[in-house]
Amino acid sequence: MKKIKDISKVIYDKYKGSSVKIVCYNCGVETSHEILNSVDQEWSEIFDVIDNPVPLKTLSYRTLQCKGCEHISLQDITMTPNVVGEKGNFITKEEAHLYPPRIRGRKYLDGYEELPFNVLFIYEETYAALCHGLQILTGVGVRAIVETVCKQKNASGKYIYDKIDNLVELGVLTKSQAKSLHELRSLGNEAAHEVGAYDEQTLSTAMDIAENLLQNVYIIPQTTEKLKNRKK
């Protein structure tokens, strides 16, 4: 059997109007999305003893809109046919990515727009790393959030350990909160210096603690101040 040539073709809006269920970036849970547009590029091979082209791979690009909150997402799907499955049968393997990346049940921190720019910047990068499954970078990012808060609040001390304790003296943190931050510091150290990767659940919990820190240090005080101004 001799291959004659490779062929490719582009198909527009093959899936337009269809509905799929994906995790919504805004809702944080799985919702129905309508496919607004789609572009599919298909690759095939033609052999001298086979009448029909043999499919190689399909790349599908889609624009989707949540039917609830109407948030727009982008998705790419790579479909590879004739892959040997677990049971020895041939299957079509699919690999999908969503943009912006997201994790079921985790939305952006409410009130994140109240964060100082340098704190917001590192928070957004850490959130993206977590959603992309970049375990080491997420661990480093969580530690960087703690360091940035210490710096932004002018905490004194030679090491981050001392700066966290100084935040308690300054009245920024409680002792219980400082204890949690020391755990984040330790996790970040292992990620950075020992190239240690944690599982998704551990990193998600670490991110919860970091977000709690940001809420208590920045968002809640800002919200309280707005309430005071409304009373005035």
Steps between C-alpha positions, in 0.01 A plus 500: 500500500649830389400845622417728210460834680387687809188717474341758728177698498335770709135486604324808638218497758457122502389515864336845498180508706582178686512485880775354716554486875824649633609675820409868465781740585257744658253260668770263628282193431409289197236673288356469150683704238391580146763472226491836322765418238730212415791438266622145438818408318521134397805308384480172307718263298424336166641155421511322166290204617240688708214687334421743782746735675628368833445765774808603696399785728244779542555833674175665605486862618179624659349814649252416776252704702360399839121477483480629856736795547581541126876495564706428187765226496733358239570129459736294289460124460749263340334179376725210403323189355617139503672520839522172691284523812532326838301200377707462185230654282548799272363829631512869414713678756392854590707763678324828582613835642291795614599867501508666745600185694281405792439242773157374600382675817772768502418850383709812520508643851193720558613861520841429346484836324560662841850350522806723452643460152815309597299261719235455230767426240657212692156369605383481137816317392471251788132439422588434135779261601257305721241475222764384252614226739847656541560359846849632573423850372178506705697419815753773422217742420323442832820583684546807279154624600606485866828679426325771298250566778784527753681747277188702422420529872862599581556203731846503656739209533790345316311188395142437397449300821574815703287717272196279547538526878540877468164519321348373826676776695373757250144374551467388139468130588387291794733235643280231347526658157876534536524129580319421174734726306802322642358182347473676163857627538619146566307363201641771275855433620472132411355584158776751423810347656424129489293509179219337692165450326181466706171342402212718382307471829797621708563793266130587495498510881813716497328736257198515733729616782668757275162636388386517862809709571417738216140531615596587858783737414349687203147416391310499831659831621417661164140375516466622859630843402244522219221420746622775732501750214145404404383573854665841486 
